[in-house]
């Protein structure tokens, strides 16, 4: 989801004539897998985390929110903070944070320690996605960039499919601490692989975040980003609390829970494969349909959450549509600001992460106060607002001749 908005740091010297370094590309894909798996593993482990640390499900859900907060801050400031530091060293350092974060979370004795580990994960997420595309562009010739980006984002897609169900399954076998610690050796492997394959990535000029904020003065960009924010707040207000909903409303076992999460992930993977053809037939219609369908699914889950069969079907639709949403909005951004794709993409990373944070935080408050059904209806309300905002985007785009 966040990977589609990853952008380049500025001031990197190009080397299009260099031979392709596919080993480094695959090493980055492994890092992507660990990042996404680590970010969303709490979705399938909220209940046992809450029980062990004497928390509510809403409080445990803030483990996702805190990583989003630090990802936002990092994505907006990392280029300035790093200055002219070799980006190879920066990537290795950010990957090392995954190891530290995973170990801290796995052995966290208190809520504060758990949140500290998740905060470090947020730094790794924001930093990696802020630099990933520019680094890939330096690893392969220009004609191979698209293929290399697809490989890197393949780690994201794979993690989206298996992170939640695998976390639930492993949590049932070895506990939630063991499930979180499983990412540590994979992160170590990513560090070693990147250290062996990544070349020096010297920076020729210090970048600035000023360009991305200047884009907010454009009405089309501002309205589009507001729509993206509403979409992701609504999506993660529901998705973050999917496990407690399935346990308390659908009353499923751990094995059935893992299966339902797998259905959601596989449907999402399929959605990312077919969304390109759908966009070609009508981008704006797609942007409007996505939150409208998700709102309908959220209401249906609240009404028919007691039926396992109905929930399985609805989660398949949710995953198919929701996982493909970033692809559609990244395409919209590229068409809206073709000359400022890097700055716009960096801003999109921050907006999405902030929305995830707000969705997890607000959803937790509503979940604790009013229960799972009311929380899902609140998510539906936000997604309806996203639909109306997408309608406004379509009208503005048509008037301005953007798409």
Helices and strands as residue ranges (DSSP letters): G 2-5, H 22-40, G 41-44, H 46-52, H 57-82, H 87-106, H 111-139, G 142-144, H 145-197, H 210-214, G 215-217, H 219-239, H 242-245, I 246-250, H 254-281, H 283-304, H 308-336, G 338-340, H 341-370, H 372-400
